Amino acid sequence: METNTATEENSTLISRLDALYEFDREPVSEKKLHGWKTFIGMFSGEHIAGTEFVLGFLLFQHGVSGKDLILGLLIGNLLAVLSWAFFCAPVGVKTRLTIYWLIRKVCDPYITVIYSALYALILCLLAGSMVYVAVTSISIPFGVQNPNYPTDVIPNLPWIIIAVVIGTIIALLAVLGFEKIAHFAKVCAPWMALVFLACAIAALPAIGINSLNDFWQKAPSEIFKGVPLNGYSQYTIWHVIGLAWLCNAPQHIGMSDITIFRYAKSWKQGFASAFGMYIGHFGAWISSYIMVAVYLKVIGSTSPQPGDVAYFAAGLAGAVCVVVAGWTTANPTLYRTGLAIQVLTPNWKRWKVTLAAGILMIIAACIPAVVHNLDRLVAYNGIAFVPLGAFIFVDLWILPKMGLESYYTEKKRSMISWPAGTAWILSFFVCWFLYAKDNFEFLSSFPQPNWLANIKADLMYLLAPEWALAVILYLLFSYLQQKSSKLKMVTN
C-alpha cells in the first residue's frame, strides 16, 4: 500500500513538472505578459551578482583611475541600456519567441542546433562561475578552505559537497520557470544593492577613511591609484566603456534576452535594464573595486575570493549577499540554458533538460579556472554569438524596408541559409583573426603588413565592429539570394 502511495506521489510530482510550460516553440500568450516591476526586479537581481567582485578586482588589477572608472561606467552602461531598449526588447515584444526558435525562423535548423549547443555550454560555464562565487562565501562559516587558483586545480571534497548542494537548489528554482525566477529576483534585489553599498562603506575605516572628507582626500592615493598590478596592462576609460557596454553583448545586441522580453507588455520595458546596469554594473562594480583595494592593502592577499572580501567588509551580511547575488544571476542563466538544450532534445520536457544543465553547471563550478578566466569567457561568448543578433535585426527591421522578405529560409522551406552561415563564419573569423594574430604564437610568427600589425585589438573591443560587419554581410547576401531567386522565377 505504501509503495502504491509513493508511486502516486511521484507520478503527481512529474505531472506537475511536465505542466510547467514556458512557450518553448510558440509566442507567449497575452495573459502571461508582465509589467515593469518584474523586469526591474529581474535585471536588478541578475546584474547585482557575486561576479561583480571578480570584475571589480579585474578593473583594480589593471589600474583604472577613479575618473576613468566613473565616467567609463556611466557611458558604457548607458550604451548597454540603449542596446537593450532599442535592439533587443522591440524584437522580443514583436515576435514573443525564444531566441532559439527565432533563429530557426531567420536562419536554418542547422545553425539553430549549432548555436543552441554552443550557447548552452557557455551558459553552463557562466552559471557555474556564479555557483563558485556563492560557495566562496558559504565555505567561510563552515571553515572550509577556498581553492587557491592556479595551485588548486580542483577544490577539496567538503567544498565540492557545498557546491553540489547550492547548485541543486539553483537548478530546482530554475525548473519552476520565468515567473518564480522573477519573483525571487524582486524580493532579493533591493537588499543586495544596499549590502553592496554598506560593504564598501564598512571597509573604509580599515585604511583610515572615516568621513566623506577623508574619502575625498585619501581615495586617490589609497584606493584609485591608477597603477596596474605587476604583469597587468593599463586600462583606460575606453577599456571601461567597452567592458561595461559589451560584457552583456550576447544578451542585448546578440538578442539572447528576447527570451526574457517576450514576456514584456511593451518594448519600453527594455529601459528596465538601467536598474541592473546602474545599480549592478555601476554601483556594485565601484563598491567591489573599493572593497578589493582595501582588502589587498590590509590583508595583502593577491588572489582574494569574493566571499573573503565581502566577509572582511561586512561580516556575515556581506557573505550572505554574495551567496544570494550568485543565486539571482545563476537562476536566469540556467533557465536560458534549459531552453537552449531543449532545442537539441525536443522530446524531453524542459524541467528534465534544465536539471541536466544543472549537473553541467555544478561540474563547471568545481573548476576554479572557469571563474578566474571569466573576462575571456565573456569575450568569447560575445564574439561567437553577436552575429546572430545582427541577422535577426536585419531580417525583421531592414529587409522589409528594402522590399525583401523576412523569414525567407523558413518560407522557402530550405534547410540551409547560405547568407546566414557565410556571414556568421566570415564575421567571426575576421574579428577573431585581428585578436589572434597578436595572441597566438602560430599566427604571430608570420610577417604582417604595417597596417595590419598596427591593429591591436582586444576581444571585447571587437564585438561592436563584428556586429556591424555581420549586418553588412547578411544584408548583402540576403539581397543577392532573394534577387537571384526572383530573377530565376521571371526567367522560368
C-alpha positions, -999 to +999 in steps of 0.1 A: +000+000+000+028+024+009+046+016-024+015+025-043+011+058-024+048+067-031+043+058-068+012+080-070+030+109-053+060+105-076+036+104-106+018+136-094+052+154-090+063+145-125+029+155-140+032+189-123+067+194-136+055+184-171+028+210-169+053+238-164+051+253-199+073+281-210+061+287-246+092+270-260+081+269-296+053+294-299+046+331-290+039+339-253+001+344-248-013+378-238-024+367-203+012+357-194+028+391-200+044+410-172+049+447-163+077+470-152+082+456-117+090+421-130+118+434-153+132+459-129+135+430-103+150+406-128+176+430-142+185+442-107+188+406-094+207+392-124+232+421-126+239+426-089+259+394-089+287+379-069+308+381-100+308+419-096+336+412-071+355+395-099+351+423-123+358+450-097+391+432-089+398+430-127+395+468-130+417+472-099+443+449-113+445+469-145+449+502-126+418+520-137+418+556-123+389+569-103+379+594-131+381+567-158+362+543-137+332+566-130+330+582-165+336+549-183+309+531-163+284+560-169+289+559-206+293+522-211+263+513-191+242+539-210+252+522-243+241+489-228+207+502-217+201+517-251+211+484-268+185+465-247+158+492-252+162+498-289+175+465-303+165+436-280+132+445-263+114+455-296+122+422-311+111+402-281+078+421-280+072+419-317+078+381-320+071+367-285+095+339-293+127+325-277+160+333-293+164+297-303+131+295-322+136+328-338+170+318-351+153+288-366+129+310-385+155+336-396+184+312-403+180+274-406+178+243-384+215+235-386+225+270-374+199+267-347+214+235-334+250+248-335+240+280-318+220+262-291+247+237-283+275+262-281+254+287-262+242+261-237+278+251-230+288+288-224+258+294-202+266+263-181+301+277-176+288+312-167+262+297-143+289+275-128+310+306-121+281+321-101+278+289-080+316+291-075+313+327-062+284+317-039+303+288-024+333+310-016+310+327+009+292+297+023+325+280+029+336+306+054+313+298+084+320+261+078+357+266+080+362+251+045+393+262+026+385+280-007+406+269-037+438+289-044+440+291-082+462+282-100+478+260-073+445+242-067+432+227-100+401+214-082+386+222-048+387+200-017+359+175-011+339+195+015+339+225-009+326+203-037+298+190-015+287+225-007+288+233-045+266+203-052+240+215-026+240+251-038+239+240-075+210+217-068+189+245-051+196+268-081+186+241-106+154+234-088+144+271-088+153+274-125+130+244-132+100+264-119+102+288-148+102+325-156+076+337-130+093+321-100+127+334-110+113+369-115+097+368-080+129+356-064+148+385-080+122+411-070+125+400-033+163+399-032+174+429-054+167+458-031+185+442-002+215+432-023+220+467-036+221+481+000+245+454+012+270+461-016+270+498-007+273+490+030+302+466+024+321+494+006+315+519+033+322+494+061+356+486+046+369+522+045+378+527+082+404+499+078+425+523+058+417+554+079+388+568+060+361+577+085+342+605+068+333+619+034+360+645+038+385+617+045+373+599+014+379+628-010+414+634+005+426+598+007+408+579-020+430+590-049+461+577-032+447+548-011+421+533-035+420+548-070+458+548-076+456+543-114+486+520-114+482+484-126+495+455-106+526+437-118+521+419-150+488+437-159+483+462-187+470+497-181+432+501-186+419+535-198+384+549-200+379+532-233+385+498-217+359+506-190+334+518-216+339+486-237+337+463-207+305+479-193+288+480-227+299+448-243+302+424-213+265+416-219+267+420-257+252+385-264+222+394-243+214+428-260+229+433-295+232+395-296+195+393-289+195+364-265+174+384-240+144+384-263+138+351-245+131+373-214+115+402-232+089+380-249+071+383-216+071+422-217+039+442-222+059+469-240+093+473-257+098+503-234+104+479-206+138+474-222+148+506-202+144+485-170+179+473-178+191+506-164+184+493-129+207+463-135+234+485-151+235+514-127+229+495-095+249+465-105+274+474-132+280+509-118+273+509-081+284+473-074+315+475-096+327+506-078+318+491-044+337+459-052+367+480-065+368+498-032+364+466-012+392+448-031+415+478-028+411+479+010+413+441+013+446+439-006+461+468+014+451+454+048+453+416+042+479+416+015+464+386-005+470+387-043+441+364-051+411+372-029+379+352-032+346+372-034+333+356-002+365+365+017+363+401+005+326+405+014+331+388+048+361+411+056+340+442+048+306+434+063+309+401+081+281+375+077+258+400+059+284+405+032+289+368+028+252+361+026+249+389+000+275+371-022+255+339-019+222+355-029+238+375-057+252+343-071+218+327-070+199+355-086+223+355-116+227+317-119+189+312-119+180+330-151+213+318-167+203+282-161+168+289-172+181+301-206+204+270-207+174+247-203+156+263-232+188+261-253+193+224-246+156+216-253+162+226-289+187+197-291+163+174-272+128+183-283+113+151-269+124+159-234+104+181-210+120+215-201+124+206-165+144+175-174+169+193-196+172+222-170+182+196-144+207+181-169+221+216-174+223+219-136+247+190-135+270+206-160+267+239-140+279+221-109+308+205-127+318+239-140+316+254-105+342+228-093+367+241-119+384+273-104+399+281-138+364+289-151+358+319-128+394+331-130+391+334-167+357+349-166+366+380-187+379+358-215+349+336-213+326+366-216+345+379-245+344+346-264+308+343-256+302+376-273+323+371-304+307+337-311+271+348-308+268+385-316+264+379-354+232+360-348+216+391-332+227+411-362+209+387-385+177+390-365+179+428-366+184+428-404+157+402-410+130+419-390+137+456-394+158+462-426+148+436-452+111+446-452+120+483-458+141+471-489+112+452-503+127+419-493+111+391-472+117+383-436+119+346-426+129+338-462+145+305-454+115+293-435+091+304-461+110+286-488+113+255-466+150+255-471+172+235-447+202+258-452+206+296-452+238+303-470+236+341-463+234+335-425+260+307-425+285+326-447+280+359-428+285+342-394+317+324-405+332+355-421+324+380-394+336+356-367+369+347-383+378+383-394+374+396-359+389+366-342+420+369-365+425+405-355+429+393-320+446+360-326+474+375-347+490+390-316+480+364-290+486+330-306+521+321-314+514+301-345+500+333-361+522+360-346+553+344-362+540+352-397+551+385-412+523+412-413+519+444-433+523+475-412+486+485-414+477+451-400+504+449-374+493+483-360+458+470-352+460+458-316+425+446-308+412+430-276+383+406-280+359+428-261+366+457-285+359+436-315+322+429-306+307+461-320+327+460-352+318+423-356+281+431-352+284+459-378+303+436-402+276+408-397+249+433-405+266+444-438+274+408-449+240+394-441+222+423-457+243+419-489+240+381-491+202+382-484+198+408-511+217+386-536+198+355-526+163+370-529+170+390-561+186+359-577+155+338-567+131+364-582+152+366-614+150+328-618+112+329-613+109+356-640+132+337-664+112+305-659 
